[in-house]
Amino acid sequence: MTSRRSPGCRSRLARLFDYIDGELSPSRVRALESHLDQCACCAELQRDLRRVVLATRAAGDTRLPAAVRRRAQARIRRLLNARTR
């Protein structure tokens, strides 16, 4: 498993919320899971996001609030930009 992001990380990370929400097609799920098996950074981010989503749902919400989603997506973009420099 690698600890550095690959060039394909950016497009895959953009789909993490859809993956966690069960909104990806089976072929995209397989592709993303294959990537997560190979990329420790993305796998860790996916686990962290899943915990946040599950905690939010346990609190009675079915989806993350829009503001939280936007902040998380902005953080993902910053992480990707920092890693690709």
Kinemage of the C-alpha trace (Angstrom):
@kinemage 1
@onewidth
@group {chain A} dominant
@subgroup {mainchain}
@vectorlist {calphas} color= white
{ca met a 1} P 0.000 0.000 0.000
{ca thr a 2} L 1.382 3.403 -0.894
{ca ser a 3} L 1.432 6.403 1.415
{ca arg a 4} L 1.627 9.060 -1.334
{ca arg a 5} L -1.224 10.195 -3.511
{ca ser a 6} L -1.115 9.163 -7.148
{ca pro a 7} L -2.261 11.360 -10.041
{ca gly a 8} L -5.597 9.493 -10.009
{ca cys a 9} L -6.328 10.376 -6.378
{ca arg a 10} L -7.945 13.719 -7.162
{ca ser a 11} L -10.750 12.297 -9.302
{ca arg a 12} L -11.346 9.403 -6.947
{ca leu a 13} L -11.466 11.555 -3.826
{ca ala a 14} L -14.073 13.750 -5.457
{ca arg a 15} L -16.341 10.675 -5.406
{ca leu a 16} L -15.822 9.734 -1.744
{ca phe a 17} L -19.043 11.293 -0.490
{ca asp a 18} L -21.029 9.522 -3.209
{ca tyr a 19} L -19.238 6.280 -2.310
{ca ile a 20} L -20.009 6.661 1.388
{ca asp a 21} L -23.631 7.534 0.585
{ca gly a 22} L -23.959 4.449 -1.644
{ca glu a 23} L -24.582 6.518 -4.747
{ca leu a 24} L -21.899 5.110 -7.081
{ca ser a 25} L -22.443 2.525 -9.784
{ca pro a 26} L -21.039 -0.952 -9.076
{ca ser a 27} L -18.189 -0.424 -11.551
{ca arg a 28} L -17.180 2.864 -9.905
{ca val a 29} L -17.380 1.228 -6.465
{ca arg a 30} L -15.000 -1.502 -7.628
{ca ala a 31} L -12.601 1.028 -9.134
{ca leu a 32} L -12.616 3.208 -6.020
{ca glu a 33} L -12.222 0.251 -3.665
{ca ser a 34} L -9.319 -1.013 -5.736
{ca his a 35} L -7.685 2.390 -5.384
{ca leu a 36} L -8.367 2.478 -1.636
{ca asp a 37} L -6.672 -0.916 -1.305
{ca gln a 38} L -3.540 0.557 -2.886
{ca cys a 39} L -3.452 4.096 -1.457
{ca ala a 40} L -3.058 4.464 2.311
{ca cys a 41} L -3.686 8.231 2.214
{ca cys a 42} L -7.019 7.921 0.423
{ca ala a 43} L -8.032 4.925 2.537
{ca glu a 44} L -7.381 6.884 5.728
{ca leu a 45} L -9.358 9.863 4.453
{ca gln a 46} L -12.234 7.574 3.470
{ca arg a 47} L -12.296 6.021 6.971
{ca asp a 48} L -12.294 9.465 8.591
{ca leu a 49} L -15.098 10.745 6.361
{ca arg a 50} L -17.130 7.591 6.961
{ca arg a 51} L -16.834 8.108 10.743
{ca val a 52} L -18.086 11.688 10.384
{ca val a 53} L -20.998 10.583 8.208
{ca leu a 54} L -21.949 7.776 10.609
{ca ala a 55} L -21.765 10.120 13.604
{ca thr a 56} L -23.960 12.642 11.811
{ca arg a 57} L -26.494 9.965 10.916
{ca ala a 58} L -26.485 8.647 14.471
{ca ala a 59} L -27.368 12.162 15.593
{ca gly a 60} L -30.508 11.955 13.476
{ca asp a 61} L -29.387 13.562 10.231
{ca thr a 62} L -29.465 11.540 7.022
{ca arg a 63} L -26.792 13.595 5.238
{ca leu a 64} L -23.985 15.847 6.314
{ca pro a 65} L -25.020 19.469 6.518
{ca ala a 66} L -24.105 21.357 3.357
{ca ala a 67} L -21.621 23.581 5.204
{ca val a 68} L -19.793 20.566 6.629
{ca arg a 69} L -19.695 18.926 3.214
{ca arg a 70} L -18.257 22.073 1.635
{ca arg a 71} L -15.585 22.372 4.332
{ca ala a 72} L -14.628 18.719 3.934
{ca gln a 73} L -14.440 19.037 0.169
{ca ala a 74} L -12.300 22.173 0.495
{ca arg a 75} L -9.999 20.315 2.886
{ca ile a 76} L -9.681 17.434 0.412
{ca arg a 77} L -8.719 19.910 -2.321
{ca arg a 78} L -6.107 21.551 -0.063
{ca leu a 79} L -4.628 18.162 0.854
{ca leu a 80} L -4.439 17.140 -2.783
{ca asn a 81} L -2.834 20.406 -3.812
{ca ala a 82} L -0.259 20.150 -1.022
{ca arg a 83} L 0.626 16.577 -1.986
{ca thr a 84} L 1.008 17.253 -5.711
{ca arg a 85} L 3.504 20.082 -5.286
